């Protein structure tokens, strides 16, 4: 799976369609390079060797908790100019719409990461069940978007608003298949990942 350093990737799909598997495959490049990986995992579904996995205590109103983790583990080390070897190079934020929902401004720490991840040498991968629930700044400023099955009329419309034909392709997906929207606005259909 190709990865680019300092990119922002959104991963969207219904439960059980492959979001976690995709994120774990993506992380393998960072594991191979022995680079730090932070996973914020509210539902305890990730198993990534070598990663720091933070289990959010408050799954419904945990924005402050997640912001504190991002500040302490990602933003502060960058601002303090710690060597790259001592910083996280990949942050995976699962169930991000719980903490950064549509219709709300981005709080300080995730806003900083969304704006400056390239200068931080940090890739950000966020995952959510529905595209319509994700903060607009997170959704529209990704370099790549990976979308597994979406069935909601509003979700499919939102994807078509992002890129013509995106929602139409997603609507026709079979189980565990996904569509990738690249930085060049190309839509690529992918078969299920091998586990």
C-alpha positions as CSV (number, residue, x, y, z in Angstrom):
1,X,0.0,0.0,0.0
2,X,1.6,3.3,-1.0
3,X,2.0,5.9,1.7
4,X,3.3,9.4,1.5
5,X,4.9,11.1,4.4
6,X,3.0,14.0,5.9
7,X,-0.3,13.3,4.3
8,X,-3.8,13.6,5.5
9,X,-6.1,10.6,4.7
10,X,-9.7,10.2,5.5
11,X,-11.2,6.6,5.8
12,X,-15.0,6.3,5.8
13,X,-17.2,3.2,5.9
14,X,-19.9,1.4,7.7
15,X,-18.9,-0.9,10.6
16,X,-17.2,-4.1,9.6
17,X,-16.3,-3.0,6.0
18,X,-12.6,-2.7,6.4
19,X,-11.6,0.7,7.9
20,X,-9.5,-0.7,10.7
21,X,-7.8,-3.3,8.4
22,X,-7.0,-0.5,5.9
23,X,-5.5,1.7,8.7
24,X,-3.4,-1.2,10.0
25,X,-2.1,-2.0,6.5
26,X,-1.2,1.7,6.1
27,X,0.7,1.7,9.4
28,X,2.9,-1.2,8.2
29,X,5.1,1.2,6.2
30,X,5.8,3.2,9.3
31,X,6.4,0.1,11.3
32,X,9.0,-1.1,8.7
33,X,10.8,2.3,9.1
34,X,10.5,2.0,12.9
35,X,8.7,5.4,13.0
36,X,6.4,6.3,15.9
37,X,2.7,5.6,15.5
38,X,0.0,6.9,17.7
39,X,-3.5,5.4,17.5
40,X,-6.5,7.0,19.3
41,X,-8.9,4.1,19.6
42,X,-12.1,4.6,21.4
43,X,-13.6,1.1,20.6
44,X,-10.4,-0.9,21.2
45,X,-10.3,-2.4,17.7
46,X,-6.7,-1.7,16.7
47,X,-3.8,-4.1,17.0
48,X,-0.6,-2.5,15.7
49,X,2.7,-3.7,17.1
50,X,5.0,-0.9,18.1
51,X,2.2,1.6,18.2
52,X,1.1,3.7,21.2
53,X,-2.6,3.0,21.4
54,X,-4.6,5.4,23.5
55,X,-8.1,4.1,24.5
56,X,-10.4,7.1,25.0
57,X,-12.2,6.9,28.3
58,X,-15.2,9.1,27.3
59,X,-16.5,7.8,24.0
60,X,-19.3,10.3,23.7
61,X,-17.9,13.6,24.9
62,X,-14.2,13.0,24.8
63,X,-13.1,15.9,22.7
64,X,-11.1,17.5,25.5
65,X,-9.5,14.2,26.3
66,X,-8.5,13.6,22.7
67,X,-7.2,17.2,22.4
68,X,-5.0,16.8,25.5
69,X,-3.5,13.6,24.0
70,X,-2.8,15.3,20.7
71,X,-1.3,18.3,22.4
72,X,1.0,16.2,24.7
73,X,2.1,13.6,22.1
74,X,2.0,15.4,18.8
75,X,1.8,19.2,18.9
76,X,4.1,20.0,21.9
77,X,7.0,17.8,20.7
78,X,6.8,19.6,17.4
79,X,6.7,23.1,19.0
80,X,9.6,22.1,21.3
81,X,11.5,21.0,18.2
82,X,12.3,17.5,19.5
83,X,14.2,15.4,17.0
84,X,12.1,13.5,14.5
85,X,13.3,10.2,16.0
86,X,11.5,11.2,19.2
87,X,8.2,12.2,17.6
88,X,5.2,10.4,16.2
89,X,5.2,10.3,12.4
90,X,1.7,8.8,12.0
91,X,-1.4,9.5,14.0
92,X,-4.5,7.4,13.5
93,X,-7.7,8.9,14.9
94,X,-10.6,6.3,14.9
95,X,-14.2,7.4,15.2
96,X,-13.1,11.0,14.6
97,X,-16.6,12.3,14.1
98,X,-17.3,11.6,17.8
99,X,-14.7,14.3,18.6
100,X,-14.7,16.5,15.6
101,X,-18.2,16.5,14.2
102,X,-19.7,18.3,11.2
103,X,-21.0,21.8,12.0
104,X,-18.4,22.5,14.7
105,X,-15.2,24.5,14.3
106,X,-12.0,22.4,14.8
107,X,-10.5,22.7,18.3
108,X,-7.0,24.0,18.6
109,X,-4.9,20.8,18.6
110,X,-6.5,19.0,15.7
111,X,-6.8,22.3,13.8
112,X,-3.0,22.8,14.3
113,X,-2.3,19.3,13.0
114,X,-4.7,19.7,10.1
115,X,-2.9,22.9,9.1
116,X,0.7,22.1,9.9
117,X,1.1,18.3,9.6
118,X,3.5,18.7,6.7
119,X,5.8,20.9,8.7
120,X,5.5,18.4,11.6
121,X,6.5,15.5,9.4
122,X,3.3,13.8,10.6
123,X,0.7,11.9,8.6
124,X,-2.8,12.0,9.9
125,X,-5.3,9.2,9.2
126,X,-8.8,9.7,10.5
127,X,-11.6,7.2,10.3
128,X,-15.4,7.6,10.6
129,X,-18.5,5.7,9.8
130,X,-20.3,8.4,7.9
131,X,-18.9,11.2,5.8
132,X,-21.7,13.6,6.7
133,X,-20.7,13.4,10.4
134,X,-17.1,14.5,9.8
135,X,-15.9,18.0,10.3
136,X,-15.8,19.8,7.0
137,X,-12.2,21.0,7.4
138,X,-11.0,17.4,8.1
139,X,-13.0,16.0,5.2
140,X,-12.2,18.5,2.5
141,X,-8.5,19.0,3.3
142,X,-7.4,15.4,2.9
143,X,-4.8,14.3,0.3
144,X,-6.6,11.0,-0.1
145,X,-10.0,9.7,0.9
146,X,-10.8,6.0,1.2
147,X,-14.5,5.2,1.2
148,X,-16.0,1.8,2.0
149,X,-19.7,1.1,1.9
150,X,-22.0,4.1,2.6
151,X,-25.8,3.7,2.3
152,X,-27.2,6.9,3.6
153,X,-28.7,9.2,0.9
154,X,-27.0,12.2,2.5
155,X,-23.6,10.4,2.6
156,X,-23.8,9.5,-1.1
157,X,-24.9,13.0,-2.0
158,X,-22.0,14.5,0.1
159,X,-19.5,12.2,-1.7
160,X,-20.9,13.3,-5.1
161,X,-20.6,16.9,-3.9
162,X,-16.9,16.3,-3.1
163,X,-16.2,14.7,-6.5
164,X,-18.7,14.0,-9.3
165,X,-19.5,10.3,-9.5
166,X,-17.8,9.5,-6.1
167,X,-21.1,8.6,-4.3
168,X,-22.3,6.7,-7.4
169,X,-19.2,4.5,-7.3
170,X,-19.5,3.9,-3.6
171,X,-23.1,3.0,-3.8
172,X,-22.2,0.1,-6.1
173,X,-19.4,-1.3,-3.9
174,X,-19.5,-4.9,-2.7
175,X,-18.6,-5.8,0.8
176,X,-15.1,-4.8,1.8
177,X,-14.4,-3.0,-1.6
178,X,-13.5,0.6,-1.5
179,X,-13.0,3.7,-3.6
180,X,-10.0,6.0,-3.3
181,X,-10.2,9.6,-4.2
182,X,-6.6,10.8,-4.9
183,X,-5.1,14.2,-4.6
184,X,-5.3,14.5,-8.4
185,X,-9.1,13.9,-8.1
186,X,-8.9,10.5,-9.6
187,X,-11.4,7.8,-8.4
188,X,-9.9,4.3,-8.1
189,X,-11.9,1.2,-7.3
190,X,-10.1,-1.3,-5.1
191,X,-10.8,-4.9,-4.3
192,X,-10.9,-6.0,-0.6
193,X,-7.6,-6.1,1.2
194,X,-6.2,-9.4,2.1
195,X,-6.0,-10.0,5.9
